Amino acid sequence: MKELEKYIVEMGKDVEFDEFNLKETQLKLPALKHKWVGRLVRSKYKLKDLQEDRRRRVKNIAKEMIDTATYSVTLPTAEKAAAKHSSVIGLDEKIKETELIIEFLEKGERIFSSMSFDIKNITEIMKLETL
């Protein structure tokens, strides 16, 4: 969760702007979008790798259980038991955390997309106030 907490704080700073830093924020917006989309894509790759690692680990543990069992064990039964192994449970937790990060980054991407309209609306309000 440390990574998610870090992202929450960092994104909070990136979306914060007022009338004094409006132009600077508008100029930095494409770079900010790029930064957060890059993190989103990297997180999706990380999720894919974790899921593949989990699949391999369950398969290996199940095979080991079948090979060392004193009685006949079917593959589905061994895989179900392997899913309760501590190393698989640890991977499951990492997968859930990564999925949560991806959800946060996807929602953040929508926020950054709407910031252009927000900045435009604020600019229009500022123009009206100076008339």
TAZI-V565503 format. One record per helix or strand. SS is the DSSP state (A for helix, B for strand). FROM is the first residue (numbers start at 0). LEN is the number of residues. Records with the same first field share a line. If there is no record, write none. Layout:
SS: FROM-LEN  FROM-LEN
This chain:
A: 1-13  21-47  74-8  85-45
